[in-house]
């Protein structure tokens, strides 16, 4: 089935533009640059967004190994009957597990070192269901956190910084002091290290300490717990689950999900992704606008052909279709090559980076400097589709002005000196 003559001529011009040894050699060079520029821009955009998605997913997953998907927090007074709250929350089909906790801030002292820490009192038998890191202690085990023995588990980074190990003792100072005739006396409690955990998140490994929730309640002098941590079957649905629980749970409760607890960080990542998309799209736009130069030169070179087509009855719209077809084919070719190259690199970022490190003789992400010593990649099909459509749209827009100029050529003027 033959194509309309406008498309056949446009495809013939496209093949001619890629030929060598012709009088339109410079046009061929500009055409190749357009294809290469679009391909590199599209590939760079796919790779960069995939790496940014990978970093976001990696940090998010490491955060959620410590944080819960949804937290049901007590209001003005501690939560005493947490079992009833957990039972009511489990009625939601998306909630798969729950665990109580006692949370507070304290000052940790060891020899001459003083630092602020976040204390989390847990039930070791339930915590691993909502926080996977609780089941992966580098030293010791969660079962060593027994009520009344005032055992404590610290993060791997804190242990390294303070040169601490199993059996060493620490002192925690609660912010609530004890009133005496001599004034307010700080409340101190000595703890023995019974475990060292490694959550793979620097912030929590250096500032979080775990103990049994009964010991934490004694330290902060509270009756009950601070709240209940919940695990859902889909962390991306956690905000929706939090909204459902806010409507179904009774009592003076505050409910938040993991995205609210780290709102600033996730907002910053989203802004960075949008800005990076805009910046790299400009690279694709510059390459697409090379089509304008190429098509303008093609129109100048084909003035006689255009005049002959007009005298044979071709309409200005048909002439526009010819050059739009030529430019669109070049844009589609560049986009296809860029998508294929970008997907290939995004799926093999690790080997590509390792090859570059070996070739250039330096490490991209040194382990002693950065928290992650490799480039994670999370290629998403919607991003690839969006990038491909954007590149095609920019290429198509670049063909409109030269095609319009071609349709305005006067046949008599074009054939005067032929």
PERAMO-V432444 format. One record per helix or strand of 2 or more residues. SS is the DSSP state (@ for helix, = for strand). FROM is the first residue (numbers start at 1). LEN is the number of residues. If there is no record, write none. Layout:
{{SS | FROM | LEN} {SS | FROM | LEN}}
//
This chain:
{{@ | 5 | 13} {@ | 25 | 40} {= | 70 | 5} {@ | 82 | 8} {= | 95 | 16} {= | 113 | 10} {@ | 124 | 7} {@ | 132 | 4} {= | 137 | 4} {@ | 142 | 3} {= | 151 | 5} {@ | 156 | 7} {= | 169 | 12} {= | 183 | 15} {@ | 202 | 6} {= | 208 | 5} {@ | 213 | 8} {= | 227 | 6} {@ | 235 | 14} {= | 253 | 5} {@ | 258 | 4} {@ | 263 | 39} {@ | 303 | 9} {@ | 316 | 31} {@ | 349 | 12} {@ | 381 | 27} {@ | 411 | 5}}
//
